[in-house]
Amino acid sequence: MKTGKIQIVIVGGGAAGLELAAKLGRRYGRKHHDIILVDRTRTHIWKPLLHEVATGSLDANMDEVGYRSHCHRWGYRYFYGTLASIDRTARQVHLAPVNDDKGKEVVAAHAIRYDYLVLAYGSVTNDFGTPGVAENCTFLDSHKQADAFRDRLLDQCLRVSRAMTASPSDNARVRIAIVGGGATGVELAAELFNAAEALGYYGLEVFDGSRLEVTLIEAGPRILPALPERLAAAAHHELEALGVRVLTDTQVTASTAHGMDTRQGEVITADLQVWAAGVKAVSIAGGLDGLELARSGQVVVHPTLQSITDERIFAMGDCAFCMLPGADRPVPPRAQAAHQMADVVFDNLKRLMTDKAPVPFVYKDHGSLVSLSRFSTVGSLMGNLVGGKLAVEGRLARFIYLSLYRMHLIAIHGWIKGAALIAVGHVNRIVRPRLKLH
């Protein structure tokens, strides 16, 4: 007879993983269950906010969640580490050794047993093997990458400001090329102009948005393909009004130290290059012990979100390939899908532990919203529930866009602390600097 605690291991502390860990911890505590969250970073930040971190518009130190304090509050355990492999026979996950910045080992490689395993390790940007991208482009997959881009952006703005101070007639520019006309690329392009306008308040008196040259490059026929065409066209117009050069039907064939080469033969000169075109599942060094994977590297799951290879293993969020009955494409890698999946995995774990049949996931598309910084917000609500025709723009859309993050705060902190953090956020927008410059 089994006498140990039921051990549930969650790999990945993104939106889905952290929400699930909090739900399980609240429901079961530590008396008869051992809920373990594994993540390769020490803190969580909502991924849709990274473009604001990258421009300095958001101070991630104020908005990130430390896993150690969070796990103490909600009754789960946190392990700092990276998934190296899975042993399905022994029911163990193997974690790679953790080294410090000088290469000295902090935590040796070790294994954690599981009764149920939830894979929620997310996705990374897909460069599609384009030559030079890995060496010359910035990705916005993590807090660390966003911070690195912000530092390079500020350095380049300072160079231009100094050049103009030394010679007022100098035509120095900050040239930025962004590949990918999805939400991340579009939001980053707009946020850059918000940051440029604010820099004048912080010592760069001769620098403003007119010194920015931002080029947004999209391989498809239009930007924001997830939005209705009319709204995508509105966003395209807003970007061009800000000064963004928007190129569609333009494929980048290579990235060099000096800029982007396109299939049309144009060379787009850039001081900073960002690649935000497409995502793929995180690659696990030692593999997943025979779990069936899609071509994208995602774990193929049943509608119950259980792996089709092993019913004790769930996958959710960006690392899950979930084709629902009657659908012509898998559930998209979006924050709202991850949030909904966390609810279903929570329910199905409860059902399995009480010998009940798991229930299928039903994706409810609540629509898409894209923020063009303080300048505009466009999107469609209710998604396929009303054919995507309930359009929202302007202040209403901006309010709803901010509400998505507030819902995430409540999901991971509970109503009382979540509401308090929302209130503190309102105060911080008034009292703290418009930009984080360090």
N, C-alpha and C positions, 0 to 999 in steps of 0.2 A: 504493500500500500504506500502510495506517495505521501510524504509528510511535509516536504518543503513548500515554500511559498511559490505561488504561480508567478513566473518571471516573464514580463513583457518588455522586450527591448525595442526601442524606436531609434532608428539611425537617421539623423538629420533633424536639426532644430529650426527649420524654416517655419513658414506660416502654418503648414499642416502639422508638422512634427511637434512644434511647441504647443499648439492648441490641443492636440491629442494627449500629450503628456500632462497638461494641466487638467484636462477632463478626467483622465484616468486617476490621477493623483487625488483630485477632489472626491471622486466616487469611491475609491478603494483604500486610499491611504497606504500604510506600510505594515499593517497587522498581518494580513494574509497574502498580500501581493507585494511584488518588488517591481516597480515601474522604473526603467532605466532609459535615459535619453543620452545618446552619443552624438557629439558634434565636433567638427574639426576646428571650430572657433570657440572663444569663451563668451561671446555675446551674440545676441540676436538683434537684427534690425530688419524691418519690413522691406523686402526687396524692391517694391515699387518706389521707394523713397531714395534709392541710390543715386538717381540722376540729380537730386537736390543736394545730396552729400557731395557729389562730384563738383558742383559749382560753388559750394560754400553756402548755399541758401539754407541748408539744414545742418545743425550741429548734432552729429550722430551720437556724441557723448551724452546728450540730453535725452535722446529718444531710444537708445539701444537698451536691451534687457540683458542683464547678467544672468547666465544660466544657474550659477551657484546660489545666488540669493533667491531666484525664482523657484528652484527645486525645493529649497528649504521651506518656502511658503506653501507650496502646493503638494508636498508629499511624494515626490519622486526623487530619483537619484540621477546625477549628471556625471558622465564620463567624458573627459577631454581626449579626443582621439579621432583617427581616420579609419574607416572600414577598409580592411585589406582583403578579406575573403570571408566566405561562409562555409561551414561544414554542416550540411543538412542532416547527415547521419547522426552526428554527435549533438546536433542542435546547439551549435556554437557560432558566434561571430568572432572573427579574429581581427584585432585592432593593431595597426602599425605602430612602431615605436614613436614616441613624441620626443623631438629634439628642440633645444633652445636655439637662439639666433646664431650661436657659435658652433652649432652642430653637436653639442654635448647632450647625451641622452637624459631626458627628464623622467619619462615613463617607458619601461620596456614593453616590447610587444607582448600582448596577452589576449586571452580568450574570455568571452562572457557567454554563459549558457542562456538559452531562452526556451520558454514553452511556446511563446508566440513572438514572431518577429515582424516589425513594420518598417519597411524601407521608405524613407521620405527624404533622401539625400539630394533631391533637386536636380537642377540642370546647370549647364554652363553655355556660354556663347559658342555657336558653331561657326568656325571660319571656313568650312567647306574645302579645306586644303589649299586655300588661295595663297600663292607664294608671298612671303614677306609679312603676312598679317601677324603671325605670332611674335615676330621680332619688333615690329614698328607700331602696332596698334595697341590701344588701351581697351580692355574689356571692363564692363561694369557688372561683374558677378558677385562682388564682395565689398564689404566696408573698406578693406585694405586697398583694393584697386580704385575705389572711388576717391579715397584720400590721396593716393598717388597722382591721380589725374588732377585733383584740385591744386596740389602743390606745383605741378608742371604748368597748369593754367596761370596761376598767380605769378610764377617766375616769368612766363612769357609776357604777361601784361605789364610787369615791372620793366622788362627790357624795352618794350615799346614806349612806355611812359618816360623812361630815362632818355631814350633816343629823341623823343619829341621835345623834352625839356632842353636838351642840348642844342637841338636844331628845330625850331617851331615849324619850319617848312618840310620837315621830314615826313614822308608818307608811310611810316612804319605801320604794320598791321599785325593783328593776331589772327592767323589763318587756321581754321579748324575744319576738318572733313569728318563727317559722320556717315557711316555706311549702315543702312537699315532704316526704312521708313515706317517701322512699327511704332508702338507706343513709346518705347525707351528712346529711340532716336529722335522722334518728334518732340517729346517733352524735354530732352536734353538741349536740343537746338533752341527752344524758346527760353529755357531757364538760363542759358548763357547770356542772353541779352539783359535779363533781369540782374544778373550778377555784374555785368559790365557797367550798367547804370549806377549800381550801388558803390562801385569801387571809388568813385569820385569823393565819397564821404570818408574814405579811409586812406588818404594820403596820395592817391593818384589823381590829382586835380585835373590833369590835362587828358585823362583817359575817359572815354565813354563808349557807348555802343557803336558809334560810327567807325571805331577802330577795329571792330570785329568783322571778319569775313568767314561766315559759316556756310558750308556747303553740305546739304543733306542729299545722300545718294541712295536711290531705291531701284532695285533690279526689275521690279514689277511695274505694271502700267500706272499705278497710283499709290500714294502713301496711305497708311491706315486701312489695309484691306479688311479688317474686322469690323469697320464702321460702314454704314450706308454711304453710297457714293456722294450724296449731297453733303453729308457732314465731313467726309474726307476732303472734299473740294473746299469747304469752308476753312478747315484747318490749313490746307495748302495756301489759301489766300492770306490767312493770318500770318503764317510764317514768312511769306514773301513781303508782307507789309512791314514786318519787323526788320527785314533785310537779309533773310536766309535765302540762299540760292538753292532751289529745290530741283533736283534732277531725277526724273523717272525714266523707266526703260533703259537704265544705265547700269551695266554690269562692270564691277571692278575686277580686273584680271590680275593685278599685283599691287602690293604696297611696297614702297621704297622708303629710304630715310628722308626723302624730300616730298613725298606725297603719294597720290593714288594714280595708277594707270587704268584707263577704262577700255572696254572693247571697241568703243568708237574712236580710239586713238588719242583722246584728250588726256593730258597730264594735269591733275588737280593738285596744285602745290599746297602743302599744309605743314604748319609747325606742330600741330597736334592731330592725331588720327584716332578715331574711336570706331570700333567694330561692334555693331549692335544688330547684326543680321542673322536671325535664326538662333535656335537653341538645340542642344543635344543633352542626353543624360550624362551625368558624371561617370567617368570610366573607373571601375573598381579594379585595382591592380591585380589581385589574385583571382578575380572572377567570382561568380555567384553560384558555383557548384551545380551547374546544369540548369538553372532557372531559364526558361525560355525568354529570349529577348527579341524585341523588334529591331529593324534595321537601324533605328535611331539610338539603340542601346537601352531603351526603356524596358522595364519588366512587363511582360504581357500578363494581364490579369483578367479574371472572370468579372462579370458585372458586380459581383459581391466584393470586388477589389482584392480577392485572394489570388495569388499566383496560380496560373493554370498548371504549374508543375508541382506545387506544394501548398496544401490548404492551410498550413500553419504560418505561412508567410504572406503578408499583405504588402501592397505597394500603393502609394498615393502621391498626389502632387505631380510635379514635372517628371519624376522618374517612372511613372506608371503609364503603360500603354493600355488604355481602356476603350474598347470598341463596344458601345452599347447596342442592343438589338434595334435594328431598323436605321441605325446611323450610317452615314457614308464616310465619316471620318472620326478619328478618336476624340475623346474629351480633350479640349485644348489646354495648354499649359498656362493657366491663368490663376490669379490669386483667389478668385471666387470659387473656382473648381477645387482648389486645394482646401479651402475652408469647408466646403460641402463634403468632400471626401473624408476629412477628419471626423465629421459627425457620423458618417456611415461606418467607418472603421471602428469607432468607439462603440456604436450600437452592435456591430457584428462580433466584436470581442466579447461583449457582455453575453450575447446569445450563445456563442460557442462555449463559454465557461459554464453555461447552465443547460448545455445539451439541446439547444434550440437551433433550428436552421438559420443560416445567415440570410439577410435580405439584400436585394440588388440595389446598386447605386442608381439614382435617377438625377441626371444633371439638369439643373434649372438655370438657364442662361438669363441672367438679370441685365444683360446688356454691357456696353463698354463705355468708359469715360476716359478722355485724354485731356490732361491739363497742359495748357500753354502758359505755364507760370501764372503770374498775376494778370496776364494780358487777356486770356480767354480760356474757356473750357468747353469742349464739345463732346457729344456722345449720344448714344441711344440707350434707353432703358427698357427693361423687361425682355430684351432679346427675342428669342423665338416664341415667347408667349403671346406677343402681339405683332409678330412679324418684323420686329426691330424698327417699327415706325413711330414709336413714341420718342421724339427727339427732344433733347434738352440742350440749351445753350446758355452761356453767360453766367450770371450769379447763381442761379438755381443749380446748374451743373457743377459749379465750383463747390457749392455747399455739399452736394451729394458726393463729389469726389473726396472731400475731406472726411465725410461720414464713413466711407469705406475703411479708412485707417482707424477711426474711432471704434468701429465694430470689432476690428482686430484687437485693439487694446482691451476692450471689455471681454473678449473671448479668452485672452491669456491672463488677465489680471482679476477678472470678476467685476461686478457692477460697481462696487464701492471704490476700489482703487482705480478702476478704469475711468470712472467719472471724475475722480480727483486729478488724474493725469491729464485728462482732456481740459479741465479747468486751468491747470498749471500751464498747459500748452498755450492757452489763450493769453495768459499773463506774459509768458516768455516771448511771444511774438511782439509784445509791446516794449518790454524792458531790455531784451538782449539785442546785440548788434544784428543788423540785417544780414551780414555775412560772417562766416567763420573763416578767419584768415590765418589760422595756425594749426 
